[in-house]
Amino acid sequence: MAGKRDVESDRLAELAGEASAEAAVQAAAMAPELETSLAVPVDLTAAAFFDVDNTMMMGASIFHFARGLAARKYFSTSDLAGFVWQQMKFRVGGREDPESVKASREQALSFVAGRSVAELVSLGEEIYDELMADRIWKGTQALAQMHLDAGQRVWLVTATPVELAQIIARRLGLTGALGTVSESEDGIYTGRLVGDLLHGKAKAQAVRSLAAKEGLDLRRCTAYSDSSNDVPMLSVVGTAVAVNPDSQLREISRRKNWEIRDFRTGRKAAKIGVPSVLGAGALAGAIAATMAYRRRVR
């Protein structure tokens, strides 16, 4: 039984990675000015890959997006509470089990099914400005700029929906993004994923697929992440860097002699990896509580 699950998981990860790479290439092709605007000639075989949550951005981007949707009454109080709970189990638990991943996937799909892609993209633009722009780690952004200044392409790699990931990449002046691809027909989400969430092995597959499409030499590429769940992605490139690492990734990085960059200070750094995720969940929970309270007093 476990063997069949592993085979199916690998198949879905491969589908997710391929779909994400294809979406990234198509999106980048529509915005070539990002690459031609580099001050030095483009290095065609090297690139950098950055995780988003707790690496490029404080907290989880999907939490911030959920908060923005809740403020616009896209969620009921119970919907938001359930979403936050599933995401917290998925992200804080470290090693994900199949049931948790399935529940997280179903929860994520439930709020996009039947909605238009254009609507979610428009909301994503608004919510980025309201809740995400001020949460970018300046240190990580400087690392990304270092690669751009060297003429290299820079891609985000995240389990966040690819449309939201592309917004973040565009606002940061990066080349593009690899993210979870939701199926759509005639511009409307069907409620199904292409493959699975872009997480764990799927991220590594997406990076390999993009490298094959773009002619990248993975030995000359660099990957950045905060999470031990991203060890597969960190392991497929020539240079791996742990940014704001969780305790497991810090230990792995020391063992493998991977560079460690920590932009957190004081109390944040003491509780490695957890505060930013829990903080985002707590904020979303506070919104839910406020909405419930408003209903009672009306």
N, C-alpha and C positions, 0 to 999 in steps of 0.2 A: 504493500500500500504506500509506504513512504517513498519507494522508488518511483512509482507512478506519479506521485505528487511532485517529486523533484523534476521529472521529465516534463510535466505540464508547466511547472514554474519556469523552467529554462526556456520552453517554447514561448510562453507569454512574455518573458523578459526580452527574448530576441525580437519578437514582433513589436514590442514597445520601443526598443532601441532603434530599430529600423524606421519605424514611423516617426519617431522624434527627430532622427537625423534628416529624414526627407523633408519634414516640416521646417527644420532649421535652415536647410539649404534653400528652399523655396522662399522663405521670408527674407534671408540675406540677399538673395538675388533681386528682390524688389527694393532694396535699399543699398545699392553699391556705393553710395557716397560715404558710408562709414569707413570703408576700406581705402578708397582713393583719397580721403582727407588726411591720411597719415603723413606725418612730416618727413618720414624716411621711406625708402623703398620697402614694399611688403616682403616679408620673409615668408615664402610660400610653403615651407615645410614644417614650421614650428607654430604652435598655438598654446593658449592657456585655457584651462577649464576650471570654472569656479562654481562650487555649490552655493546656494543662496541662503537658506535658513541658518542663522547663527554664524554664517561664514561671511557673506556679503551684507546681510541684513540682520539687525537685532531682532530676535524672535522669528516666528514662522510666518512666512508671507501669506499662507492660506488662512491663518488666524486673522491677520489684518484685513484680508479680503472679506472674510466672514463677518467681521465687525462692521465693515462698511455696508455690506448687504443687509445686516440686521438693522442698522440705522435707517435704511431705506425700506424696512418692513418686508424684505424678501423672505425672512425666516419667521416662524412662530417662536415663542420662547422655548418650547419643548424641542423644536427642530435644532435651534442653536445649541441648547444644552447637550443634546445627543451628539451633535457634530463635534463640539469641543471635547467631549469625553472620548469619543473614538479617536480623534486626532492625538489627544494627549497619551492615550494608551499606545498608539502606534509610534509616536515620536519619542516619548520619554522612556518607554520600556526597553529600549536598546535593541535586543534581539526580537524581531517580530515573529509571531507564529502565524500560520496560514489563516486561521479564523480571524485574527485581528486585522490582517491585511485585507481579507475579504470584506469585513465590516467597514473598514475605512474606505475601501473602494466604492462600496454600495452607497455609503453616506455621501461621498463626494459626487457621485453620479446623480443622486436623487434631486439635487438642487439645480442641475443644469438641463435635465431632460425636458424637452419641449420649448426651451428658450432659444432665442436667436444668438448666433455667434457675435453678430454686430452689437447686440445689446450688452453682452457680457464684456466685450472689449471696451465699449464706451464707459461702462461702470468701472472697469479696471483702471482706466486712465484717471478717472475722478478719485478713486480710492487710493491710488498710488500717491497722488498729490496730497491727499488729506492725512493718510496714516502711515505711509511707507517712506516717503522721500527723506524725512528727518531721521530715519532709523538705519541708514546706510553706514556701515563701519568705514570711517575715513581711511583707516589703515589698509583695509582690504581693497578699497577703491584705488588707493595709491599703487598697490601691487598690480592691479589690473591695468592702470595707466602706464606702469613701467613696461608691461608687455606691448601695449599699443605703441609706445614711443620707440620700441625696438622693432617696429614694423610687423609685429605678430598679431594674428587674429585672436580675439578673446570671446569665449562662449560661456554662458551660464548653463549649468546642468542641475536640474531640480525636479522633484516630484510634483511641484506646482503645475497647474494647467499651463500648457505651452503658450496660450494667448497672454496670460498674465506674465509669464516669464519673459516673453518677447517685449512686453511693455517696459519691464524693469531694465532689460538690456538696452533698449532704445534710449530710455531716459538717462542711462549711465554712459551712453556713447560707445557701447560695446558692439561687437560684430553681430551677435545673435544669441539665441538660447535654445537649449534642448529641454523639453518638458513633457509632461504627460499629455498624450493626444487623445482627446475625446472624439468619437465618431460624430459626423454631422451629415445631414442630407438636405440639400437646397438651403443651406445656411442655418439649419435648425439642429440642435443637439438631439441625438437619438437616445441618450442615456446609456450608451455602451462605450467602452474604451477600445482603442486599437491596441490589442495586447493587454498590458497591465500598467499599473502605476510605474513611473520612471523612478525606480528605487533599487538600491543594492546592485544586483547583477545587471539589471536593465540599464542603469547609468553607464556601466562599463561597456555594455553592448552598444549603446548610443554613441559613446566616444569612439569606439572602434569603427562603427558604421560611418560616422562623420569623417573620420580620418581617411577612410577608403574613398569616400566621395570627393574629398577636398585635396587628396594627395599629400596628407600630412605624414610626417615621420614621427610616430608616437615616442620614439626614443628621445626626440628633441622637444617634446611637449611637457607641460607642467600642469599639475592638477592641485586644487586647493579644497579642503573640506574641514569641517569641525567634528564629523561623526565617524565612528567606527563602522557604521553601516556602509560608508563609502570606500572602505578598503579595496573592494574590487575595482572601482574607478581609479583610485590612487595607484593601484598596482599595475595598471596597463600603460602608464606613461613613464618617461625617463626620470622625471623629477616630481616627487610628491611633497606637499607642504601641508602640515596640520595648522589650521587657523582656529583659534579659540577652542582647542580640542576638548572633547569629553574625556573622561578618565581612561576609557579603554583605548581610544585613539592616541592619547598621550603616551601610554605604555607601549603600544605598537610602534609608534614613531621613534621612541627612544631605542627600541630593540632593532629597528630597521635603519636607524640613523637618518630618519626623515627630519627635515627642518621643521621647527615649531615656531609659529608666530601667535602671540596672544595680545589682543588689543583691549582686553578687559582689565579692570583695575579693582583692587580691594576686594570687597565682598562678592562682587560678580565673579571674579576669577576663583575665589575660594570654593564656590559651589559650581564646579565645572559643568557647563553644558545645560544645567537644569533651569536656572532662574529665568532666562529669556523666554524659554518655552512655557514655563509655568506662568510667567507674567502675562504673556499673550493670552493664555487660556483664562487666567483670572480676570483680565479686562473684558474678554468676551462674556464670561459668566456675569460680570457686573452689569454689562449691557442687558443681558437676559433678565437679571433681577430687577433692574430699573424698569424694563418694559412690563414685567409682571406687576410691579408696584403701581405703575400708571394705570393699568387696567383695573386694579382693585379700587383705586380712589376715584375713578370716573363715575 
